[in-house]
Amino acid sequence: LILLLSSLLSIAQVESPQTKEERLRELRLQQAELALQQAKANMNKKKADLEAMQELFDKDVITKQELNRAGEEYDRAVLEYENAKLKLQQTELDTLKEAWHIAIQNTKLYETKEGKKMLEVTLQNTSKQVYLERTSKLLGRDVWVSADIGNVVVSIKDPQGAIIAQPYERIIPKLGYRESKTLQFELIKEVQDVVVSLKYMDITDERTIYLHSEEPYITIVNSRKYKASDGTDHLEISLRYGTPGGEAKSEMTAIEISRVVVSVQDEMGAIIGIPLELKIPSIKLGETKNLDFQLRKNVDKVTLSLNYLEREHTKTIYLEPETRHVSILQAKKYRAPDGLKHVQLLLKNTSKTEVRSGSGSAANEIRDLYVSLKDGTGTIIAQPYEIKVDLLTYNQTVSLDFTLQKDVDEVTVSLNYLGRNEEKKVYLQKESAEDVVNISSLRFSQEGNLGGSVSYDLVLDRLAETERTFQLKIINLPEQLSYQFLDPQTNTRLSQLKFTREHSRYTLSLVIYIPETLDLRMLDKPVKFAVAVVGDRESARLGRGERLQLGEDQIKGIKGGVEWLELVPRGVAEMELWASNLYHEIKRGEKVTMSMTLKNTGTKRLSKIRMETTLPPGWKGEISPEMVEGLGLNDEREVRLSFIPPDGVDVGDYEVKVKAGCEVEGRLIETPEKTVRIHISAPTSISMSAILVIGLILMIGAVAFLTVKISRR
């Protein structure tokens, strides 16, 4: 049985969430551990750097000064690591200060035979021995801190902070674990309450003692059985430190009761609540504590066991489950005259609490109801973000209106009341004063180049529940421009759409095709046109076909959704640079002279076209003209270029890069880079050529002479 209770207690402790103070303590310790890990990593890095520097020094790669600098950095890293270890130990000790606690067990006011008014205070060390887990892991041995408290300074003050008892301070050199000490003070001022000031371990703890109060008593203020979100039964209990009433006694009771142990039992005395025992470290006079237990057994009544001041107090509680409830009667989505989409909620108090005589209204009413709308991810998507209903009586209905910040077909309605939060996912009923399809486009104004196309995204939404077909119309689009309505998923061309309750929204693409040649009067000017979604009757009234030409008044009178779009056709800025010959051969001392042709091959006039060359080192270039002021459509311009090599240039092959560029509406337009290849050969010497020619003539003459002479013989 003991093993079973121990295992259940350990399970309860694992499942219980951390308090705010425990979480803050954990975060401080994690910060100290992170600082320690960083310091250790830095020390190991500096050590590796020092070893590497030592090897470089042994090989005469670095100086002694650099090696010493690396050694100093390693020493600093070691010091930082040791400081981080001390900081972690100090942080762990600081975060465990709450483990040391002195409770005021009892106070007593009495008068001596001499007529002196005396106050007797009994203190007890309720601390516990603390195991320093992180310090033990760091030092490699178990480190425990004793629960003993030394140098406890005790004084008695009035509520304004003045010391009103002698001796002014009493010092307890050591207060051991569970040890109690009784101190006597002589009151030198008549007061109705006093403050017991305790100073120990850098802690100043002041407790107010009310004189002539009655014996301590903890009352059960409220209890409620409810079902949690995971389906388990829970018991919520509110306790308050007060007095049951009765004749006052001369003994005084401390304002605080320490170590209150609470458990929930069934009629047989078996513990049926999780946690098995819930400990309240201290509860002050007038303070209320809310406790929550998970019930492991379905019962109609429980026994609540309260153990404090070495006595057990038991109370039987009859459980009545919470039956107050808020129902969602209706959730409608509609479009307001300003075009914004709203959600109207209709809520009703459908509680079923048993009505008792004279208390029926209070038993069924719901106060402080908070309502908000969320999407599937839990994000609030409607304004106001939260609406408060102060009071909702039995069978009362209330209508709430929200403005949607995000268009959805279903929402999660969050209802927060009576200490619980309910979230219900509902599908929004669609409602519209007129059965029209709303059409919108985020990119309603676009630019397009000649010979290209432009795509507009269209979102069509109908707030109605019936099935109906609607026609697509395009209005006042110039005849030179062609178009298509496409399904972006299947790329299917569309001319009409069927809306149903399940499919009330469509996303389409309107593609406008711009021809390569267009009236110059339409270039760089906005073309406004409209897209309409209308029913069959309105379609017949406007005329057959998708493409319509209507006046402004006719468009305003269309009974359907209309969206205005805008297109700005832009000319294409392009140019080309070419030459008939891009290879040249010259001798040293000569220069290359050539011409290139620049042509506007686009559909926009170009201006301030600058020629650019990339020359080999030491070369010079001449361009005429360096800048072409203007070039109309299909116009050409000849550009003269000269490339001059430096004196003494080496024989070989060289390359010169040539291109042209200009800015058009903030964008840089450039021609493809052309490469001019130049071969330089050495010049031929005239004197050497003459000698060679003469030598050749003499050789030919000698050969002829010898031939004639031999033939005569």
C-alpha positions as CSV (number, residue, x, y, z in Angstrom):
1,L,0.0,0.0,0.0
2,I,2.9,2.4,0.9
3,L,4.6,1.7,-2.5
4,L,1.3,2.3,-4.3
5,L,0.7,5.6,-2.5
6,S,4.3,6.6,-3.2
7,S,4.0,5.9,-7.0
8,L,0.7,7.8,-7.2
9,L,2.2,10.7,-5.4
10,S,5.2,10.8,-7.8
11,I,2.8,10.7,-10.7
12,A,0.8,13.6,-9.3
13,Q,4.0,15.6,-8.8
14,V,5.1,15.0,-12.4
15,E,1.7,16.0,-13.8
16,S,1.5,19.2,-11.7
17,P,2.6,22.3,-13.6
18,Q,5.3,24.6,-12.4
19,T,4.5,27.7,-10.5
20,K,5.7,31.1,-11.7
21,E,8.5,31.2,-9.0
22,E,9.7,27.7,-9.9
23,R,9.8,28.6,-13.6
24,L,11.8,31.8,-12.8
25,R,14.2,29.8,-10.7
26,E,14.7,27.3,-13.5
27,L,15.3,30.1,-16.0
28,R,17.9,31.7,-13.8
29,L,19.7,28.4,-13.4
30,Q,19.6,27.8,-17.1
31,Q,21.1,31.2,-17.8
32,A,24.0,30.4,-15.3
33,E,24.5,27.0,-16.9
34,L,24.6,28.5,-20.4
35,A,27.2,31.0,-19.2
36,L,29.2,28.1,-17.7
37,Q,29.0,26.2,-21.0
38,Q,30.1,29.2,-23.0
39,A,33.0,29.9,-20.6
40,K,34.1,26.3,-20.8
41,A,33.9,26.2,-24.6
42,N,35.9,29.5,-24.8
43,M,38.5,28.0,-22.4
44,N,38.9,24.9,-24.6
45,K,39.2,27.0,-27.7
46,K,41.9,29.2,-26.1
47,K,43.7,26.1,-24.9
48,A,43.7,24.7,-28.5
49,D,44.8,28.0,-29.8
50,L,47.7,28.1,-27.3
51,E,48.8,24.6,-28.3
52,A,48.7,25.6,-31.9
53,M,50.7,28.7,-31.2
54,Q,53.3,26.7,-29.3
55,E,53.8,24.5,-32.3
56,L,54.2,27.5,-34.6
57,F,56.6,29.0,-32.1
58,D,58.7,25.8,-32.0
59,K,58.9,26.1,-35.8
60,D,60.0,29.7,-35.6
61,V,56.8,30.8,-37.4
62,I,55.6,33.3,-34.7
63,T,57.3,35.5,-32.1
64,K,57.6,35.0,-28.4
65,Q,55.3,38.0,-27.9
66,E,52.5,36.4,-29.9
67,L,52.9,33.1,-27.9
68,N,52.7,35.1,-24.6
69,R,49.6,36.9,-25.8
70,A,47.9,33.5,-26.5
71,G,48.9,32.3,-23.1
72,E,47.4,35.4,-21.5
73,E,44.1,34.9,-23.4
74,Y,44.0,31.3,-22.2
75,D,44.6,32.4,-18.5
76,R,41.8,34.9,-18.8
77,A,39.5,32.1,-20.3
78,V,40.4,29.8,-17.3
79,L,39.6,32.6,-14.9
80,E,36.2,33.3,-16.6
81,Y,35.4,29.6,-16.4
82,E,36.1,29.4,-12.7
83,N,34.0,32.6,-12.2
84,A,31.2,31.0,-14.1
85,K,31.4,27.9,-11.9
86,L,31.1,30.1,-8.8
87,K,28.3,32.1,-10.4
88,L,26.3,28.9,-11.0
89,Q,26.8,27.8,-7.4
90,Q,25.8,31.2,-6.1
91,T,22.7,31.3,-8.4
92,E,21.5,27.9,-7.2
93,L,21.9,29.0,-3.6
94,D,20.0,32.3,-4.2
95,T,17.2,30.5,-6.0
96,L,16.7,28.1,-3.0
97,K,16.4,30.8,-0.3
98,E,12.7,30.0,0.0
99,A,13.7,26.6,1.3
100,W,14.7,28.3,4.6
101,H,11.7,29.5,6.5
102,I,10.9,30.3,10.1
103,A,7.3,29.9,11.2
104,I,5.7,31.7,14.1
105,Q,4.2,28.8,16.0
106,N,2.5,30.7,18.7
107,T,2.3,34.1,20.5
108,K,1.1,34.7,24.0
109,L,0.4,38.0,25.8
110,Y,0.6,37.9,29.6
111,E,1.2,40.2,32.6
112,T,3.9,39.6,35.3
113,K,3.4,40.0,39.0
114,E,5.3,43.3,38.7
115,G,2.6,44.5,36.2
116,K,4.8,44.3,33.1
117,K,3.1,43.4,29.9
118,M,5.1,40.6,28.2
119,L,4.9,39.1,24.7
120,E,6.0,35.5,24.3
121,V,6.8,34.4,20.7
122,T,7.5,30.8,19.8
123,L,9.5,30.4,16.5
124,Q,10.1,27.1,14.7
125,N,12.6,26.3,11.9
126,T,10.4,24.8,9.2
127,S,13.2,24.7,6.7
128,K,14.3,21.5,4.9
129,Q,17.7,20.2,3.9
130,V,18.5,21.2,0.3
131,Y,20.4,19.1,-2.2
132,L,22.3,21.3,-4.7
133,E,21.8,19.2,-7.8
134,R,23.7,21.4,-10.3
135,T,26.6,22.2,-7.8
136,S,26.9,18.4,-7.1
137,K,27.1,17.7,-10.8
138,L,29.7,20.4,-11.3
139,L,31.9,19.4,-8.4
140,G,31.5,15.6,-9.0
141,R,30.3,15.0,-5.4
142,D,27.0,15.3,-3.5
143,V,26.5,18.7,-1.9
144,W,23.9,19.2,0.7
145,V,23.0,22.4,2.6
146,S,21.9,22.1,6.1
147,A,18.4,23.3,7.1
148,D,20.0,25.0,10.2
149,I,19.6,28.8,10.3
150,G,22.2,30.9,12.1
151,N,22.2,34.4,13.5
152,V,18.4,35.0,13.6
153,V,17.7,38.6,14.7
154,V,14.2,39.1,16.2
155,S,12.6,42.4,17.1
156,I,9.0,43.6,17.9
157,K,7.7,46.7,16.1
158,D,4.5,48.6,15.8
159,P,2.7,48.9,12.4
160,Q,4.7,52.1,11.7
161,G,8.0,50.3,12.0
162,A,9.1,51.6,15.5
163,I,10.5,49.0,17.9
164,I,8.2,48.8,20.9
165,A,9.6,45.9,23.0
166,Q,12.7,45.2,25.1
167,P,15.2,43.9,24.4
168,Y,15.1,45.8,21.1
169,E,16.7,42.8,19.4
170,R,17.1,39.1,20.4
171,I,19.7,37.1,18.5
172,I,19.3,33.3,18.1
173,P,22.9,32.0,17.3
174,K,21.5,28.8,15.7
175,L,18.1,27.4,15.1
176,G,18.3,23.8,14.0
177,Y,16.0,21.8,11.8
178,R,12.4,21.6,13.4
179,E,13.8,23.3,16.5
180,S,11.6,25.7,18.3
181,K,12.7,28.7,20.4
182,T,10.5,30.7,22.7
183,L,11.5,34.4,23.3
184,Q,10.1,36.9,25.8
185,F,9.8,40.6,25.2
186,E,8.5,43.4,27.4
187,L,6.1,45.7,25.6
188,I,6.8,49.3,26.3
189,K,3.8,50.6,24.3
190,E,0.1,49.8,24.3
191,V,-0.8,48.5,20.8
192,Q,-3.6,46.3,19.4
193,D,-1.3,44.5,16.9
194,V,2.5,44.1,16.5
195,V,5.0,43.2,13.8
196,V,7.5,40.4,14.4
197,S,10.6,41.3,12.4
198,L,12.9,38.3,11.5
199,K,16.3,38.9,9.8
200,Y,18.3,35.9,8.7
201,M,20.3,34.9,5.6
202,D,20.0,38.3,4.0
203,I,16.2,37.9,4.4
204,T,14.0,40.4,6.2
205,D,10.6,38.8,7.0
206,E,8.0,40.8,8.9
207,R,4.8,39.2,10.2
208,T,1.9,41.2,11.6
209,I,0.3,39.7,14.7
210,Y,-3.2,40.7,15.7
211,L,-3.6,40.9,19.4
212,H,-6.6,39.3,21.2
213,S,-7.6,37.3,18.1
214,E,-9.4,34.0,18.3
215,E,-7.9,30.6,17.6
216,P,-6.8,30.0,14.0
217,Y,-9.3,28.4,11.7
218,I,-9.4,27.6,8.0
219,T,-12.8,27.7,6.4
220,I,-14.1,26.3,3.1
221,V,-15.4,29.2,1.1
222,N,-16.5,27.5,-2.0
223,S,-16.3,24.1,-3.8
224,R,-17.1,23.2,-7.4
225,K,-17.0,19.9,-9.4
226,Y,-16.4,20.3,-13.1
227,K,-15.2,18.4,-16.1
228,A,-11.9,19.5,-17.6
229,S,-11.1,19.8,-21.3
230,D,-9.5,16.3,-21.3
231,G,-12.8,14.8,-19.9
232,T,-11.6,14.1,-16.4
233,D,-13.6,15.2,-13.3
234,H,-12.0,17.9,-11.1
235,L,-12.8,19.4,-7.7
236,E,-12.0,23.1,-7.2
237,I,-11.9,24.3,-3.5
238,S,-11.4,27.7,-2.1
239,L,-10.0,28.0,1.5
240,R,-9.7,31.1,3.6
241,Y,-7.8,31.6,6.9
242,G,-10.4,33.1,9.3
243,T,-12.2,32.4,12.6
244,P,-15.5,30.5,13.2
245,G,-16.6,33.1,15.8
246,G,-17.0,32.7,19.5
247,E,-15.6,34.2,22.7
248,A,-12.2,35.9,22.4
249,K,-9.2,34.5,24.3
250,S,-6.3,36.2,26.0
251,E,-3.8,34.2,23.9
252,M,-2.8,35.8,20.6
253,T,-2.5,33.9,17.3
254,A,0.0,34.6,14.5
255,I,-1.4,36.0,11.3
256,E,0.1,33.1,9.4
257,I,-0.4,29.4,9.6
258,S,2.4,27.3,8.1
259,R,2.5,23.8,6.5
260,V,-1.2,23.1,5.8
261,V,-1.7,19.7,4.3
262,V,-4.9,19.1,2.3
263,S,-6.3,15.8,0.8
264,V,-9.6,14.7,-0.7
265,Q,-11.1,11.4,0.6
266,D,-14.2,9.3,0.0
267,E,-16.6,8.1,2.8
268,M,-14.3,5.2,3.7
269,G,-11.3,7.5,4.2
270,A,-9.5,6.5,1.0
271,I,-7.7,9.3,-0.8
272,I,-9.3,9.9,-4.2
273,G,-7.8,13.2,-5.2
274,I,-4.7,13.9,-7.3
275,P,-2.4,15.2,-5.9
276,L,-2.8,12.8,-3.0
277,E,-1.7,15.5,-0.6
278,L,-1.4,19.2,-1.5
279,K,0.8,21.2,0.8
280,I,0.3,25.0,1.4
281,P,3.6,26.4,2.8
282,S,1.8,29.2,4.6
283,I,-1.6,31.0,4.6
284,K,-2.1,34.5,6.1
285,L,-5.1,35.8,7.9
286,G,-7.8,36.8,5.5
287,E,-6.0,35.2,2.5
288,T,-7.8,32.8,0.2
289,K,-6.2,29.8,-1.5
290,N,-7.7,28.1,-4.5
291,L,-6.9,24.4,-4.9
292,D,-7.6,22.0,-7.7
293,F,-7.8,18.2,-7.4
294,Q,-8.4,15.6,-10.1
295,L,-11.0,13.1,-8.9
296,R,-10.0,9.4,-9.5
297,K,-13.5,8.2,-8.5
298,N,-17.0,9.5,-9.4
299,V,-18.7,10.4,-6.1
300,D,-21.5,12.7,-5.0
301,K,-19.7,13.8,-1.8
302,V,-16.1,13.9,-0.5
303,T,-14.4,14.4,2.8
304,L,-11.8,17.2,2.8
305,S,-9.0,16.7,5.3
306,L,-7.1,19.8,6.6
307,N,-4.1,19.1,8.7
308,Y,-2.5,22.2,10.4
309,L,-1.1,23.1,13.8
310,E,-0.7,19.4,14.6
311,R,-4.4,18.8,14.3
312,E,-6.6,17.2,11.6
313,H,-9.8,18.9,10.6
314,T,-12.3,17.1,8.3
315,K,-15.3,18.4,6.5
316,T,-17.9,16.6,4.3
317,I,-18.7,18.4,1.0
318,Y,-21.7,17.5,-1.1
319,L,-20.8,18.0,-4.8
320,E,-23.1,19.6,-7.3
321,P,-21.7,19.7,-10.8
322,E,-21.7,23.0,-12.7
323,T,-24.7,23.1,-15.0
324,R,-24.6,26.8,-16.1
325,H,-24.1,26.9,-19.9
326,V,-24.0,29.3,-22.8
327,S,-25.3,28.0,-26.2
328,I,-24.6,29.5,-29.6
329,L,-28.0,29.8,-31.4
330,Q,-26.8,31.4,-34.6
331,A,-23.6,32.6,-36.4
332,K,-24.2,34.6,-39.6
333,K,-21.7,36.2,-41.9
334,Y,-22.9,39.3,-43.8
335,R,-21.5,42.2,-45.8
336,A,-22.1,45.7,-44.3
337,P,-22.9,48.7,-46.6
338,D,-19.2,49.8,-46.2
339,G,-18.1,46.6,-47.8
340,L,-16.6,45.0,-44.7
341,K,-17.7,41.5,-43.7
342,H,-19.3,41.0,-40.3
343,V,-20.2,38.1,-38.1
344,Q,-23.3,38.2,-35.9
345,L,-23.5,35.8,-33.0
346,L,-26.6,35.0,-31.0
347,L,-25.9,33.5,-27.6
348,K,-28.3,32.2,-25.0
349,N,-28.1,31.2,-21.3
350,T,-29.3,27.6,-21.3
351,S,-28.3,26.7,-17.8
352,K,-30.1,23.8,-16.0
353,T,-29.1,24.6,-12.4
354,E,-31.8,23.4,-9.9
355,V,-33.8,26.5,-8.8
356,R,-33.9,26.8,-5.0
357,S,-36.4,29.0,-3.1
358,G,-35.4,32.6,-3.3
359,S,-32.2,32.0,-5.2
360,G,-33.2,30.9,-8.6
361,S,-32.0,34.0,-10.4
362,A,-28.5,33.9,-8.8
363,A,-28.2,30.2,-9.4
364,N,-28.7,30.5,-13.1
365,E,-27.1,33.8,-14.0
366,I,-23.8,34.0,-15.7
367,R,-21.5,37.0,-15.1
368,D,-18.4,38.3,-16.9
369,L,-18.8,36.4,-20.1
370,Y,-15.9,37.1,-22.5
371,V,-16.4,36.2,-26.2
372,S,-13.8,36.3,-29.1
373,L,-13.5,34.8,-32.6
374,K,-10.5,32.8,-33.7
375,D,-9.3,31.0,-36.8
376,G,-8.1,27.4,-37.0
377,T,-4.7,28.3,-35.6
378,G,-6.1,30.1,-32.5
379,T,-5.4,33.6,-33.8
380,I,-8.1,36.2,-33.0
381,I,-9.4,37.4,-36.4
382,A,-12.3,39.8,-35.6
383,Q,-12.7,43.2,-34.0
384,P,-13.4,43.9,-31.2
385,Y,-10.8,41.3,-30.2
386,E,-12.9,40.5,-27.1
387,I,-16.5,41.5,-26.1
388,K,-17.5,41.3,-22.4
389,V,-21.1,40.5,-21.4
390,D,-21.5,41.7,-17.8
391,L,-24.6,39.6,-17.0
392,L,-26.6,36.9,-18.9
393,T,-29.6,35.8,-16.9
394,Y,-31.5,32.5,-17.4
395,N,-33.0,32.1,-20.9
396,Q,-31.7,35.5,-21.9
397,T,-30.3,35.9,-25.4
398,V,-27.7,38.4,-26.5
399,S,-26.6,39.4,-30.0
400,L,-22.9,40.3,-30.6
401,D,-21.4,41.8,-33.8
402,F,-17.8,41.4,-34.9
403,T,-15.9,42.8,-37.9
404,L,-13.9,40.1,-39.7
405,Q,-10.2,41.0,-40.2
406,K,-9.7,37.8,-42.2
407,D,-12.3,36.2,-44.6
408,V,-13.1,32.7,-43.5
409,D,-16.1,30.3,-43.8
410,E,-15.8,28.9,-40.3
411,V,-14.6,30.3,-36.9
412,T,-13.8,29.1,-33.4
413,V,-16.0,30.9,-30.9
414,S,-14.1,31.3,-27.6
415,L,-16.4,31.6,-24.5
416,N,-14.7,32.4,-21.2
417,Y,-16.9,32.3,-18.1
418,L,-17.1,30.8,-14.6
419,G,-13.4,30.1,-14.6
420,R,-13.5,27.9,-17.7
421,N,-12.8,28.4,-21.3
422,E,-15.0,26.8,-24.0
423,E,-14.1,26.8,-27.7
424,K,-16.6,25.7,-30.3
425,K,-15.9,25.6,-34.1
426,V,-18.9,26.8,-36.1
427,Y,-19.7,27.1,-39.8
428,L,-20.8,30.6,-40.7
429,Q,-24.3,31.0,-42.2
430,K,-24.1,33.3,-45.2
431,E,-26.6,36.1,-45.6
432,S,-26.8,39.0,-48.0
433,A,-29.5,41.7,-48.6
434,E,-28.9,41.3,-52.4
435,D,-27.9,38.1,-54.1
436,V,-24.7,39.4,-55.7
437,V,-21.2,38.1,-56.1
438,N,-18.5,40.3,-54.6
439,I,-15.4,40.5,-56.8
440,S,-12.1,42.0,-55.8
441,S,-8.5,42.0,-57.0
442,L,-5.4,43.0,-55.0
443,R,-3.3,43.8,-58.1
444,F,-5.9,45.9,-59.8
445,S,-3.4,48.2,-61.6
446,Q,-0.5,46.7,-63.6
447,E,1.9,47.4,-66.4
448,G,2.7,45.2,-69.4
449,N,5.2,45.2,-72.2
450,L,4.2,44.9,-75.8
451,G,4.1,41.3,-77.0
452,G,3.6,40.1,-73.4
453,S,0.6,39.4,-71.1
454,V,-0.6,40.6,-67.7
455,S,-2.5,38.4,-65.1
456,Y,-5.0,39.8,-62.6
457,D,-6.1,37.7,-59.6
458,L,-9.8,37.8,-59.0
459,V,-11.5,36.6,-55.8
460,L,-15.3,36.0,-56.2
461,D,-17.4,35.5,-53.0
462,R,-21.1,35.0,-52.7
463,L,-22.9,35.3,-49.3
464,A,-25.9,33.1,-50.0
465,E,-26.9,29.4,-49.4
466,T,-28.8,28.6,-52.7
467,E,-27.4,27.2,-55.9
468,R,-27.1,29.7,-58.8
469,T,-25.1,30.3,-61.9
470,F,-23.4,33.7,-62.7
471,Q,-21.9,35.0,-66.0
472,L,-18.5,36.7,-66.4
473,K,-18.3,40.0,-68.3
474,I,-15.5,42.3,-69.3
475,I,-16.4,45.9,-70.0
476,N,-14.7,48.7,-72.0
477,L,-11.6,46.7,-72.8
478,P,-10.0,48.0,-76.1
479,E,-10.4,45.8,-79.1
480,Q,-6.6,45.6,-79.7
481,L,-6.3,43.7,-76.4
482,S,-7.4,40.1,-76.1
483,Y,-8.3,38.3,-72.8
484,Q,-9.1,35.0,-71.1
485,F,-10.8,34.0,-67.8
486,L,-8.8,31.0,-66.5
487,D,-9.0,28.6,-63.6
488,P,-5.5,28.9,-62.0
489,Q,-5.4,25.3,-61.0
490,T,-6.6,23.6,-64.2
491,N,-5.8,26.4,-66.6
492,T,-9.3,25.9,-68.0
493,R,-11.0,28.8,-69.8
494,L,-14.2,30.0,-68.0
495,S,-17.2,32.1,-69.0
496,Q,-19.7,31.3,-66.2
497,L,-19.5,29.9,-62.6
498,K,-21.9,27.9,-60.5
499,F,-22.1,28.9,-56.8
500,T,-23.4,26.4,-54.2
501,R,-23.6,26.3,-50.4
502,E,-20.4,24.2,-50.3
503,H,-18.6,26.2,-53.0
504,S,-19.3,29.9,-52.4
505,R,-15.9,31.2,-53.3
506,Y,-13.8,31.1,-56.5
507,T,-10.3,32.4,-57.3
508,L,-9.8,33.1,-61.0
509,S,-7.1,34.7,-63.2
510,L,-7.9,37.3,-65.9
511,V,-5.1,37.2,-68.5
512,I,-4.8,40.3,-70.8
513,Y,-2.6,39.7,-74.0
514,I,-0.8,42.8,-75.4
515,P,0.1,42.7,-79.1
516,E,3.6,43.5,-80.3
517,T,2.3,46.4,-82.3
518,L,0.0,48.9,-80.6
519,D,-1.3,52.3,-81.3
520,L,1.4,54.7,-80.1
521,R,-1.4,56.8,-78.5
522,M,-2.0,53.9,-76.0
523,L,1.6,53.5,-74.9
524,D,2.5,54.6,-71.3
525,K,-1.1,55.6,-70.7
526,P,-3.6,53.9,-68.3
527,V,-6.3,51.8,-69.9
528,K,-9.3,51.5,-67.5
529,F,-11.8,48.6,-67.9
530,A,-14.1,46.6,-65.6
531,V,-15.0,43.0,-64.8
532,A,-18.5,42.1,-63.8
533,V,-20.2,39.0,-62.4
534,V,-24.0,39.0,-63.0
535,G,-26.9,36.6,-63.0
536,D,-28.6,35.2,-66.1
537,R,-31.4,37.9,-66.1
538,E,-28.9,40.8,-65.7
539,S,-26.7,39.2,-68.4
540,A,-29.5,39.2,-70.9
541,R,-30.4,42.8,-70.0
542,L,-26.8,44.0,-70.7
543,G,-26.4,42.1,-73.9
544,R,-25.0,38.9,-75.4
545,G,-21.3,38.1,-75.2
546,E,-18.7,38.5,-72.6
547,R,-17.2,41.7,-74.1
548,L,-19.3,44.9,-73.6
549,Q,-18.9,48.6,-74.3
550,L,-21.0,50.5,-71.7
551,G,-21.2,54.0,-70.4
552,E,-20.4,55.1,-66.8
553,D,-24.0,55.4,-65.8
554,Q,-24.8,51.9,-67.3
555,I,-21.9,50.4,-65.3
556,K,-23.1,52.0,-62.1
557,G,-26.6,50.5,-62.6
558,I,-25.3,46.9,-63.0
559,K,-27.0,44.5,-60.5
560,G,-24.0,42.5,-59.7
561,G,-20.4,42.6,-58.6
562,V,-18.1,45.0,-60.5
563,E,-14.3,45.6,-60.1
564,W,-12.4,48.3,-62.0
565,L,-9.0,47.3,-63.3
566,E,-6.2,49.3,-64.9
567,L,-3.5,48.4,-67.5
568,V,-0.6,50.6,-68.6
569,P,1.0,49.2,-71.9
570,R,4.7,49.9,-71.9
571,G,7.0,49.9,-74.9
572,V,10.1,47.6,-74.9
573,A,13.5,49.2,-74.6
574,E,16.0,47.3,-76.7
575,M,19.0,48.1,-78.9
576,E,21.6,46.2,-80.8
577,L,25.3,46.9,-81.6
578,W,27.2,45.2,-84.4
579,A,30.2,45.5,-86.8
580,S,31.0,43.9,-90.1
581,N,34.5,42.9,-88.9
582,L,35.6,42.2,-85.3
583,Y,39.1,40.9,-86.2
584,H,42.1,43.2,-87.1
585,E,45.8,42.7,-87.7
586,I,48.3,45.5,-87.2
587,K,52.0,46.0,-86.7
588,R,53.7,47.6,-83.8
589,G,53.3,51.3,-84.0
590,E,49.9,51.2,-85.8
591,K,46.4,51.6,-84.5
592,V,43.0,50.0,-85.2
593,T,40.3,52.1,-86.7
594,M,36.8,50.6,-87.2
595,S,33.1,51.5,-87.2
596,M,30.1,49.9,-85.4
597,T,26.4,50.3,-86.0
598,L,24.0,51.0,-83.1
599,K,20.3,50.3,-83.8
600,N,17.1,50.8,-81.7
601,T,15.3,47.4,-82.0
602,G,12.6,48.1,-79.4
603,T,9.4,50.0,-79.3
604,K,10.6,53.0,-77.2
605,R,12.7,56.0,-78.1
606,L,16.1,55.8,-76.5
607,S,18.2,58.8,-75.3
608,K,21.6,59.5,-73.9
609,I,23.2,56.2,-75.1
610,R,26.7,56.0,-73.8
611,M,29.4,53.9,-75.5
612,E,31.8,52.0,-73.2
613,T,35.0,50.1,-73.9
614,T,37.2,47.8,-71.8
615,L,40.8,48.2,-73.0
616,P,43.9,46.1,-72.3
617,P,46.3,47.8,-69.8
618,G,48.1,50.8,-71.3
619,W,45.9,51.1,-74.4
620,K,44.0,54.2,-75.3
621,G,40.6,54.4,-77.1
622,E,38.7,57.1,-79.0
623,I,35.0,57.0,-79.6
624,S,33.0,59.3,-81.8
625,P,30.5,60.1,-80.6
626,E,30.9,58.9,-77.0
627,M,27.2,59.6,-76.3
628,V,24.3,59.3,-78.8
629,E,21.7,61.9,-77.7
630,G,18.7,60.1,-79.2
631,L,17.6,57.1,-81.2
632,G,14.1,56.7,-82.5
633,L,12.3,53.5,-83.3
634,N,14.3,51.4,-85.8
635,D,16.9,54.2,-86.2
636,E,20.6,53.4,-86.7
637,R,23.7,55.4,-85.9
638,E,27.3,54.7,-86.9
639,V,30.0,55.0,-84.2
640,R,33.7,55.4,-85.0
641,L,36.2,53.7,-82.7
642,S,40.0,53.8,-82.6
643,F,42.2,51.6,-80.4
644,I,45.8,52.7,-79.8
645,P,48.3,50.3,-78.3
646,P,51.1,51.6,-76.1
647,D,54.7,52.0,-77.3
648,G,56.7,48.8,-77.1
649,V,53.7,46.7,-76.9
650,D,54.4,42.9,-77.1
651,V,53.6,40.9,-80.2
652,G,50.5,38.9,-79.7
653,D,46.7,38.8,-79.5
654,Y,44.6,41.4,-77.6
655,E,40.8,41.8,-76.9
656,V,38.8,45.0,-76.6
657,K,35.2,44.8,-75.1
658,V,32.6,47.2,-76.5
659,K,29.0,47.8,-75.4
660,A,26.4,50.5,-75.3
661,G,23.9,51.4,-72.5
662,C,21.3,53.9,-71.3
663,E,18.7,54.4,-68.6
664,V,15.0,53.9,-69.4
665,E,12.5,54.7,-66.6
666,G,15.1,54.0,-63.9
667,R,16.3,50.7,-65.5
668,L,19.6,50.2,-67.2
669,I,19.4,48.9,-70.7
670,E,22.6,47.5,-72.3
671,T,23.5,45.8,-75.5
672,P,25.3,42.4,-75.5
673,E,29.1,43.0,-75.1
674,K,31.0,42.7,-78.4
675,T,34.7,41.5,-78.4
676,V,37.1,43.0,-80.9
677,R,40.2,40.8,-81.4
678,I,43.5,42.5,-82.4
679,H,46.7,40.7,-83.6
680,I,49.9,42.7,-83.4
681,S,53.0,41.5,-85.4
682,A,56.6,42.8,-85.4
683,P,57.5,45.4,-88.2
684,T,59.9,44.3,-91.1
685,S,63.4,46.1,-91.3
686,I,64.0,47.7,-94.8
687,S,67.9,47.4,-94.7
688,M,67.8,43.8,-93.8
689,S,65.4,43.1,-96.6
690,A,67.6,44.9,-99.1
691,I,70.7,42.8,-98.0
692,L,68.7,39.7,-98.4
693,V,67.5,40.6,-101.9
694,I,71.1,41.5,-103.0
695,G,72.4,38.3,-101.5
696,L,69.8,36.3,-103.3
697,I,70.6,38.0,-106.7
698,L,74.3,37.3,-106.2
699,M,73.6,33.7,-105.4
700,I,71.4,33.3,-108.4
701,G,74.1,34.9,-110.6
702,A,76.9,32.7,-109.2
703,V,74.8,29.6,-109.9
704,A,74.1,30.7,-113.5
705,F,77.8,31.5,-114.1
706,L,78.9,28.1,-112.8
707,T,76.3,26.3,-114.9
708,V,77.4,28.0,-118.1
709,K,81.0,27.3,-117.5
710,I,80.4,23.7,-116.8
711,S,78.3,23.3,-119.9
712,R,81.1,24.6,-122.1
713,R,83.6,22.1,-120.8
